[in-house]
Amino acid sequence: MKPRPGFPARMPGTDRTPPSTPRGAAQPLARVASRSPAAPHAPPPQAALRGARSAPMPTGVGMESQAVRAAMVRKIQGQGVTHPGVLAALQAVERHRFVDTALVNQAYEDTSLPIGLGQTISKPGVVARMLELLCQGRTEKLGRVLEIGTGCGYQAALLSHLAREVYSIERLKGLHEKARANLRWFRLSNLHLLFGDGMVGYARGAPYAGIIAAAGGNDIPAAWIDQLAVGGRLVAPAVTVAGRQNLVVIDKTAAGIVRTELEAVLFVPLKSGVA
């Protein structure tokens, strides 16, 4: 696997700003949200992510969240998720920090919740299922992982426990900023947030040991498969030949691509461009 790009990095196209960009038009892709600990003169990740914390929690949630989270993990175990790393990440990451204050009391229910801009935070059970598929057969941490669709940042935080390095791309500027704010509290030095078009992936960080997507298109973009390492695995929702959206697993082997279609799911549509 080639060395990771230096930080701060830019998504392709960020070095040129079109003259007189009209109000409301898509802006140039933003810089990575956090700095690499290897950057010689960069402030440490703790400093990069320090600042405004998440909104204050309603009374009782902070004290009770560990027990409520444990109950959520037990329920997910009952659904068949057994990977110890995934279960430990679910126990460690406080989901209530990624939802709006009005919905915080539903944070540990196995349900999707709105996060703004027509997007949702996926059900914990579905997130756990996809992460287990990504980590299947591995007892050690994954190497470098690419997430398509940062959303509010919850799955990115989970991935930071399961991989040595995570790149997460979000196409909606408002959600990219929300995820940055949500993740400041956790101070994750191995997580880098990108604002850009997830359909083209992030070639500068490739090849990836794993790629996971939180939105489903008519098929898996060729760019993702190209950026997957040999021996790597991709997990994403996609519309199959039957016309339904299913979970799709792609393994890239030395002999070629192996595609497996699993159960039906319902994710927001995969879109190109930025907004």
Salt bridges, closest charged atoms under 4 A:
ASP15 OD1 - ARG10 NE 3.34
GLU94 OE1 - ARG97 NE 2.32
ASP100 OD1 - LYS178 NZ 3.73
GLU140 OE2 - ARG138 NH1 3.90
GLU165 OE2 - ARG4 NE 3.14
GLU165 OE1 - ARG144 NE 3.64
GLU165 OE2 - HIS192 NE2 3.12
GLU177 OE2 - LYS173 NZ 3.43
GLU177 OE1 - ARG180 NH1 3.58
ASP219 OD1 - ARG259 NH1 3.02
ASP251 OD1 - ARG233 NE 2.70
GLU261 OE2 - ARG259 NE 3.32
GLU263 OE2 - ARG129 NE 2.81
